[in-house]
Amino acid sequence: MAYSSKNWTWNIAVMILTFSLFSLANYNRLFEDRYKIDDMRSTAKFLEENAGFGDRIYVISDYMVVPLSHYISGGFTVETLPIAGSKSKVLREPFEADRLIESMKKEASSRAWLVYSREFHGDPKGLMWNALVQHGARQQAKFAGVRILRWDTTDRN
């Protein structure tokens, strides 16, 4: 069966569209921080070198516990934020971040680390980031798709 010129035009248009979509996705992965593949290896290495015994390590998006736990060693435990009875919790209101701050103060002995990765799923408004910064937390490192905050919980702001 021979293709008509209309079929060839349609096939070429589909191929161009498909190529364009793949190119855009690859561009985003290579050049846009928001879409880069999260560098959990470097994150784990940084935490191993800088976190101390008894420090708590939290992730903002709970499903990131698995990849970070895979790479981290040294007896560190990676945890979700202490939200009672909640899985895949999305922070929507400032009071939720304030409640988390209080829970983190109770749980962490002296320091807490927040691995801020894929925040568009766990903290799309930046509420937790802003609350921790207001309580004295400071960014310690940045890797592809990841920012790390350290909070000295003994500074009871």
RAHU-V601210 format. One record per residue. N is the residue number from 1. PHI is phi in degrees with one decimal (none if undefined). Layout:
BEGIN
n = [N;N]
phi = [PHI;PHI]
END
This chain:
BEGIN
n = [1;2;3;4;5;6;7;8;9;10;11;12;13;14;15;16;17;18;19;20;21;22;23;24;25;26;27;28;29;30;31;32;33;34;35;36;37;38;39;40;41;42;43;44;45;46;47;48;49;50;51;52;53;54;55;56;57;58;59;60;61;62;63;64;65;66;67;68;69;70;71;72;73;74;75;76;77;78;79;80;81;82;83;84;85;86;87;88;89;90;91;92;93;94;95;96;97;98;99;100;101;102;103;104;105;106;107;108;109;110;111;112;113;114;115;116;117;118;119;120;121;122;123;124;125;126;127;128;129;130;131;132;133;134;135;136;137;138;139;140;141;142;143;144;145;146;147;148;149;150;151;152;153;154;155;156;157]
phi = [none;-88.9;-85.5;-83.7;-64.3;-66.1;-65.0;-63.5;-61.6;-63.2;-62.1;-65.4;-62.2;-65.0;-63.6;-64.7;-62.3;-62.5;-61.0;-63.3;-64.4;-62.2;-64.0;-63.7;-62.3;-66.9;-59.0;-59.7;-63.2;-90.3;-120.4;-106.4;-53.6;-61.1;-105.2;-66.1;-70.0;-62.1;-87.9;-75.4;-63.9;-66.1;-61.0;-62.0;-62.0;-59.6;-65.1;-59.4;-82.3;-117.5;-78.1;-108.4;-59.4;90.5;-68.0;-97.8;-118.0;-113.6;-117.5;-77.7;-111.2;-58.1;-72.2;-83.1;-60.5;-63.4;-66.1;-69.3;-62.3;-62.5;-92.6;-85.0;-132.9;84.2;80.7;-81.4;-114.6;-97.6;-128.3;-81.1;-61.4;-75.4;-110.3;-59.9;64.2;-129.6;-127.7;53.8;-73.1;-110.6;-76.2;-117.4;-128.3;-57.0;-63.2;-66.6;-66.3;-62.9;-63.2;-64.2;-58.7;-62.9;-64.2;-65.9;-61.4;-71.6;-81.4;-85.8;-72.5;-141.4;-135.9;-129.6;-117.6;-116.3;-89.5;-98.5;-134.3;56.5;-63.1;-64.0;-97.3;-99.6;-148.3;-62.9;-92.5;73.5;-64.5;-69.2;-56.5;-62.0;-63.8;-66.0;-63.0;-64.5;-94.4;100.1;-69.8;-133.1;-68.6;-107.5;-158.4;-143.0;-128.2;-53.5;74.1;-139.1;-124.2;-120.6;-103.4;-116.1;-128.8;-82.7;-71.7;-75.4;-79.0;-82.5;-71.1]
END
